[in-house]
């Protein structure tokens, strides 16, 4: 399975009438992919981890971890 944060580009979502959006704790969502062996986190994904996860789940099978930095964000 190759999942990318760009998957949303393939789907049209009309949120023109959306007044408020609250993104809560996504720890369980991330835990659902905790069996991966290779994980690459984009700068946007890291922002979600920082903002929306109470804790980072364990990845017991993880062999390779890579992540992007972002000069504009300062890291």
Helices and strands as residue ranges (DSSP letters): G 5-10, H 27-31, E 38-41, H 43-52, E 64-67, G 71-73
